[in-house]
Amino acid sequence: MRMRTLAALIALTLPAPLLAAPATPDRPNVVVIFCDDLGYADLGCFGATNYATPNLDRMAAEGAKFTDFYVATAVCSASRAALLTGSYHERVGIRGALGPRTNVGLSHAETTMAEMFRSAGYATGMAGKWHLGARPSQSPIHHGFDEFLGLPYSGDMWPHHPEHPEGYPKLPLIEGDRPAIADVTAEIQKSLTTRFAARAVDFIGRNKDRPFFFYLAPNMPHVPLFVRDDNAGKSGAGAYGDVIREIDEAVGSILSALREAGVDDRTLVVFTSDNGPWLSYGDHGGSAGPLREGKGTSYEGGVRVPFLARWPGHIPAGLVQPQPAATIDLLPTFAAIAGAEPPAPQIDGLDIRPLLFGEPDARSPHEALFFYYGAGELQAMRLGKWKLMFPHETRTMLGQAPGRGGTPGKYRPLAVGLELYDLDSDVGETNNLAAQHPEIIARLQQTADAMRARLGDRLTGHAPAEVRPADTARD
């Protein structure tokens, strides 16, 4: 089914765009595509061989591929909070994956990426999975987005969950801050990747004469897996391959829309994921490739994600960037590119334009990156080539039977010790060097203690000094 015909699926009365000067080569439009549970090795340009991703591979060929790109944490809501605020999720009070019945959501005191762009005169839109507050007052349109079509939380938080069929209410599809469809069925789930991409295409067409920011957050390849009927079986690699193929098709439709609107060379497009693959789902989950573990852990397979960026004439074609960077860096980088004011509250992200533009001898601006998980646990950090894991409890599928057909396998508990890895020579985190390098352990611990003094650490009993609370909605 062609994307333009699918625009009819989302045809609703929308406000006419405000008049503003169009984007320029020095002040581009920005499109962020943020997938759900996409593994590090799920794209052809990152090693996938069972199916093709021609549009994403084209992004890599025409732009930049970052090999060492990170999320703040390996779980949905917290990772999204970090992306949209430029802060570690622990700083802004969002942990884990928020459920449908919680009143907790991202604080309105935080400046989101959308609010930053809006303050610079950009049109702002979103389609896809929000997962930063399920109440009407917590909708994206109350956090800087002019419009929103999407899900308030994950697609498996519905009455058809394979393990918790009684645990969730009906899943709504939201337009603005109200349900457009009160009960999302399996048939509707089949259309969501295409619906959300169609909204992005429509938004681009309506706003081509002014600068715009669009946030496309597909709810795939997070389970339950769905594609349009006409795409089922086309990948030759099962349901998961079909889903990745459909995501790739959606990316292609957006790149085509930019070209047709005449704004291709004035638009920065980035593509990444909220965390690594959900390994317990087996054939319905993705691959971390050479990396250890996946979603829900602070090993590389949980927090290192694929990242692509394309901006013709500015990002060198075929750039492969090995310097560490993270989703928290996108907001300050976009602010610098768009000429926008950075958020007034303290954030953790840093400007990575030198890395993005392939400047000679560009280095990561971070001394270290930190990975919090669970109830305020600083579980890991990376400094240069060194990855330090702090003692904590996590999970693994190693030695366990994987899930099949949408029913997950069972994790087993894994006790993590004080573990030091040289990621330059051991990206799979197989050789613990802690005993050989006590001096490096001491240096990294000192750096970690400085972060613990700011954001706390339940594992070591540090109280936070700089954490800002999430909001609790009343509606």
C-alpha positions in Angstrom: 0.0 0.0 0.0 1.4 3.4 -1.0 2.2 5.8 1.8 0.1 8.6 0.3 -3.0 6.5 0.3 -2.3 5.7 3.9 -2.5 9.4 4.8 -6.3 8.9 4.7 -5.9 6.7 7.8 -4.9 9.7 9.8 -6.8 12.5 8.0 -7.9 14.8 10.8 -8.5 18.6 11.1 -5.1 20.1 11.9 -4.1 23.7 12.6 -2.7 25.7 9.7 1.0 26.3 10.2 2.2 29.7 11.4 4.2 31.7 8.9 7.9 31.6 9.5 11.1 31.8 7.4 12.0 28.4 5.8 14.9 26.3 7.0 18.2 27.3 5.7 21.4 25.2 5.0 22.8 26.6 8.3 19.6 26.2 10.3 18.1 22.9 9.1 14.9 21.0 9.7 15.4 18.0 12.0 13.8 14.6 12.0 14.5 12.2 14.8 13.5 8.5 14.3 13.7 6.6 17.6 12.9 2.9 17.4 11.8 0.6 20.2 14.0 -2.3 21.2 16.1 -2.3 18.0 19.3 -4.3 18.4 22.8 -3.1 17.6 23.1 -5.6 14.7 19.5 -5.3 13.3 20.5 -3.2 10.3 22.4 -4.2 7.2 25.0 -1.4 7.8 25.5 -2.8 11.3 25.9 -6.4 10.3 22.4 -7.9 9.7 22.4 -10.5 6.9 19.1 -12.2 7.1 17.1 -9.4 5.5 17.8 -6.1 3.6 17.6 -2.5 4.9 18.3 -0.5 1.8 17.0 2.8 3.0 18.9 2.7 6.3 22.0 1.5 4.5 21.6 4.5 2.2 21.5 6.8 5.2 24.8 5.3 6.4 26.4 5.6 2.9 25.2 9.2 2.5 25.9 10.3 6.0 27.4 9.1 9.3 27.4 5.8 11.2 28.4 6.0 14.9 29.8 2.7 16.1 29.9 3.6 19.8 26.6 5.4 20.4 24.8 5.0 23.7 21.4 5.5 25.4 21.4 6.5 29.1 19.7 3.3 30.2 18.4 0.1 28.7 14.6 0.6 29.3 11.8 2.5 27.5 10.6 5.5 29.5 13.9 6.4 31.2 15.7 6.3 27.8 13.1 8.5 26.2 13.3 11.0 29.0 17.1 11.2 28.5 16.7 11.8 24.7 14.1 14.5 25.0 15.7 16.4 27.9 19.4 16.0 27.2 19.8 14.8 30.8 20.4 11.5 32.4 17.0 10.0 33.2 18.0 9.9 36.9 18.4 13.6 36.9 14.8 14.2 35.7 13.2 11.6 37.9 12.1 9.1 35.3 12.9 5.4 35.9 12.0 2.2 34.2 8.9 1.8 31.9 5.9 3.7 33.1 2.7 1.7 33.2 -0.8 2.7 31.9 -2.2 3.3 35.4 0.6 5.4 36.8 0.1 9.2 37.3 3.9 9.8 37.0 5.2 11.6 33.9 8.0 13.8 32.7 7.9 17.1 34.6 6.6 20.2 32.8 9.4 22.1 34.4 11.8 20.2 32.1 12.6 21.8 28.7 12.1 19.1 26.0 13.7 19.0 22.6 10.3 20.0 21.1 10.1 23.1 23.4 13.7 24.0 22.5 12.9 23.9 18.8 9.5 25.7 19.2 11.3 28.6 21.0 13.5 28.9 17.9 10.5 29.2 15.6 10.2 25.6 14.5 7.0 23.7 13.8 7.0 20.6 16.0 5.3 17.3 15.6 5.4 13.7 16.8 4.0 10.3 15.9 4.5 7.0 17.6 5.2 5.9 21.1 5.4 8.5 23.8 5.8 6.6 27.2 6.5 9.6 29.3 3.1 10.0 31.0 -0.3 8.4 30.2 -2.6 11.1 31.4 -4.0 13.8 29.0 -2.1 16.6 30.7 1.1 14.6 30.2 0.6 14.2 26.4 3.4 15.4 24.0 1.2 18.4 23.0 1.8 19.7 26.6 5.5 19.2 26.3 6.2 21.4 23.2 4.8 19.4 20.3 2.2 21.2 18.1 0.6 17.9 17.2 0.8 14.2 18.2 -0.6 10.9 16.9 0.5 7.8 18.8 0.5 5.5 21.7 0.8 6.7 25.3 3.0 3.7 26.2 4.2 0.3 24.8 2.1 -1.7 22.4 2.3 -4.8 24.7 0.6 -2.9 27.5 -2.8 -4.1 26.4 -5.2 -6.9 27.4 -3.6 -9.4 25.0 -0.2 -9.5 26.8 1.0 -13.1 26.7 1.9 -13.2 30.4 -0.4 -10.6 31.9 -3.7 -10.7 30.0 -5.6 -9.2 33.0 -3.0 -6.7 33.9 -3.6 -3.9 31.4 -6.5 -1.8 30.2 -7.5 -1.2 26.6 -4.7 0.4 24.5 -5.7 3.8 23.0 -4.4 5.6 19.9 -4.1 9.2 20.9 -4.6 12.3 18.7 -3.5 15.4 20.6 -4.3 14.5 24.2 -7.5 12.5 23.6 -8.2 9.0 22.2 -8.8 8.8 18.5 -9.3 5.1 18.8 -10.2 3.9 22.3 -9.3 0.2 21.8 -6.4 -0.6 19.5 -6.9 -4.1 18.1 -4.5 -6.4 16.4 -5.7 -5.2 13.0 -5.0 -1.6 14.0 -1.5 -2.6 15.3 -0.7 -3.9 11.8 -1.1 -0.4 10.4 0.8 1.6 13.1 4.3 1.8 11.6 2.8 3.0 8.4 0.3 5.4 10.0 3.1 7.0 12.0 5.3 7.4 9.0 2.4 8.7 7.0 1.9 11.4 9.6 5.6 12.4 9.3 5.3 12.6 5.5 2.1 14.7 5.9 3.8 17.0 8.4 6.8 17.5 6.1 4.5 18.5 3.3 2.5 21.0 5.4 5.6 22.6 6.9 8.1 22.7 4.1 8.1 26.5 4.0 9.1 26.9 7.6 11.7 25.2 9.8 10.4 22.0 11.4 11.2 19.3 13.9 9.5 15.9 13.8 10.0 13.1 16.2 9.0 9.7 14.8 9.0 7.0 17.5 7.9 3.7 15.9 6.5 1.2 18.5 8.4 -1.5 16.7 10.3 -3.8 16.8 9.1 -4.0 20.4 6.7 -7.0 20.8 4.0 -7.7 19.9 5.2 -7.7 16.3 2.9 -6.5 13.6 3.2 -5.5 9.9 0.7 -4.7 7.2 -0.8 -7.8 5.6 0.9 -7.0 2.3 4.3 -6.9 4.0 3.9 -10.2 5.9 6.5 -12.7 4.8 8.3 -10.4 2.4 11.6 -10.3 4.3 12.1 -14.0 4.2 13.3 -13.8 7.8 10.2 -14.3 9.8 8.1 -11.8 11.7 11.0 -9.9 13.1 12.6 -9.5 9.6 9.2 -8.3 8.3 9.0 -5.6 11.0 12.6 -4.3 10.3 11.8 -4.3 6.6 8.7 -2.2 7.2 10.6 0.2 9.4 13.1 0.6 6.6 10.3 1.2 4.2 9.0 4.0 6.5 12.4 5.6 6.6 12.5 5.5 2.8 9.1 7.3 2.6 10.5 10.1 4.8 13.6 10.5 2.7 11.5 10.6 -0.4 9.1 13.2 1.2 12.0 15.4 2.0 13.3 15.3 -1.6 9.8 15.9 -3.0 9.3 18.9 -0.7 12.6 20.3 -1.9 14.1 20.3 1.6 16.4 17.3 1.5 19.6 19.3 1.7 18.1 21.5 4.5 17.2 18.6 6.7 19.2 16.6 9.3 17.8 13.1 9.8 19.0 10.9 12.7 18.0 7.3 13.3 18.6 5.3 16.5 16.9 3.1 19.2 15.8 3.5 22.9 17.8 0.4 24.0 19.1 -3.0 22.9 17.1 -6.1 21.9 14.6 -7.9 24.1 16.5 -11.2 24.1 13.9 -13.3 26.0 11.6 -13.1 23.0 14.0 -15.1 20.9 12.7 -15.1 17.3 10.6 -12.1 18.0 13.5 -10.1 19.4 16.6 -8.6 17.7 20.3 -9.1 17.8 23.1 -7.3 19.7 25.6 -8.9 17.3 29.0 -9.0 19.0 27.8 -7.2 22.1 27.0 -8.9 25.4 23.4 -9.2 26.7 20.5 -6.9 25.7 17.6 -4.8 27.0 17.4 -4.5 30.7 21.1 -4.7 31.3 24.0 -2.3 31.5 26.3 -4.5 29.4 27.0 -3.1 25.9 24.1 -5.0 24.3 21.7 -3.1 26.4 23.0 0.4 26.1 24.9 0.6 22.8 22.6 1.2 19.9 22.9 1.8 16.1 23.0 5.5 15.2 22.8 7.1 11.7 22.8 10.7 10.8 22.3 12.3 7.3 22.5 15.9 6.3 23.7 16.3 2.7 26.5 18.8 2.3 27.3 19.0 6.0 27.8 15.4 7.3 30.4 13.7 5.1 29.1 10.7 3.1 30.3 7.4 4.5 31.6 8.8 7.8 32.2 6.1 10.4 32.6 7.7 13.8 34.1 5.5 16.6 34.1 8.2 19.3 31.6 7.6 22.1 28.5 9.8 22.1 25.0 9.4 23.4 21.3 10.4 23.0 21.7 13.0 25.8 24.0 14.8 23.3 21.4 15.4 20.7 19.5 18.2 22.3 22.5 20.5 22.9 23.8 19.6 19.5 20.5 20.5 17.8 20.3 23.7 19.9 23.7 24.8 18.6 22.7 23.9 15.0 19.4 25.6 15.1 20.6 28.7 17.0 18.2 27.9 19.9 18.6 28.6 23.6 19.7 25.6 25.5 17.6 24.6 28.5 18.0 26.7 31.6 18.2 23.7 34.0 21.5 21.8 34.1 21.7 19.0 31.5 24.2 16.3 31.0 24.5 16.2 27.2 27.3 17.9 25.3 27.6 19.4 21.8 28.9 16.7 19.4 29.0 18.7 16.2 32.7 18.0 15.6 32.0 14.2 15.7 28.9 14.6 13.5 30.7 16.7 10.9 33.8 14.5 10.9 36.2 17.2 11.9 39.8 16.1 12.0 41.0 14.7 15.4 37.5 15.3 16.9 37.2 13.6 20.3 34.2 12.7 22.5 33.4 15.7 24.7 32.6 13.5 27.6 35.2 12.5 30.2 32.9 9.5 30.9 29.4 8.2 30.2 27.3 6.8 33.1 24.6 4.1 33.0 22.0 4.1 35.8 19.3 1.5 35.9 16.5 0.3 38.3 15.9 2.3 41.5 18.8 4.7 41.1 21.6 2.2 40.7 24.8 3.4 39.0 25.6 0.1 37.3 28.3 0.9 34.8 30.4 3.7 33.2 32.6 4.1 30.2 35.7 6.3 30.2 37.7 6.2 26.9 38.2 2.5 26.0 37.4 1.3 29.5 34.0 0.0 30.6 33.6 -0.5 34.4 30.7 -2.6 35.7 29.8 -2.0 39.4 28.5 -4.9 41.6 24.8 -5.4 41.1 22.1 -7.9 40.2 21.0 -8.2 36.5 19.6 -10.9 34.2 20.7 -13.1 31.4 19.3 -15.5 28.8 22.6 -17.3 28.6 21.8 -21.0 29.0 18.1 -20.4 28.9 15.5 -21.5 26.3 14.6 -18.5 24.1 11.1 -17.5 23.5 9.2 -18.3 20.3 6.3 -16.9 18.4 5.7 -13.9 20.7 5.9 -15.8 24.0 9.1 -15.0 26.0 11.6 -17.3 27.5 12.7 -16.9 31.1 15.7 -14.9 32.2 17.8 -16.2 35.1 19.4 -13.9 37.6 23.1 -12.8 37.1 25.3 -11.4 39.8 27.7 -8.8 38.3 30.9 -8.2 40.1 33.4 -5.4 39.8 34.3 -5.9 36.2 36.7 -4.0 33.9 36.7 -4.4 30.1 38.9 -3.0 27.4 36.2 -2.3 24.7 38.8 -1.6 22.0 40.0 -5.2 22.2 37.0 -6.9 23.8 33.7 -5.4 22.7 31.9 -8.5 23.8 32.9 -7.9 27.5 34.3 -11.4 27.9 37.7 -10.8 29.6 37.4 -9.1 33.1 40.7 -7.1 33.6 39.8 -5.8 37.1 42.5 -7.8 38.8 45.2 -6.7 36.4 44.5 -2.9 36.5 43.7 -1.7 40.1 45.1 1.7 39.2 42.5 2.1 36.4 39.7 0.9 38.7 40.7 3.5 41.2 40.7 6.3 38.6 37.3 5.3 37.3 35.9 4.9 40.8 37.0 8.5 41.6 35.2 9.7 38.5 32.1 7.7 39.4 32.1 9.1 42.9 31.8 12.6 41.5 28.7 11.5 39.6 27.3 9.7 42.7 27.6 13.0 44.6 25.4 14.6 42.0 22.8 12.0 41.1 23.2 9.5 43.9 23.6 5.8 43.9 21.5 3.3 45.8 24.2 0.6 45.4 26.7 2.7 47.5 24.3 4.6 49.6 25.0 8.0 48.0 22.1 10.5 48.3 21.4 12.6 45.2 22.1 16.4 45.3 20.9 17.4 41.8 17.9 15.3 41.0 14.7 17.0 39.8 11.4 15.3 40.5 9.0 13.9 37.9 5.4 15.2 37.9 2.3 13.4 39.2 -0.8 14.2 37.2 -4.2 14.8 38.7 -6.3 14.1 35.6 
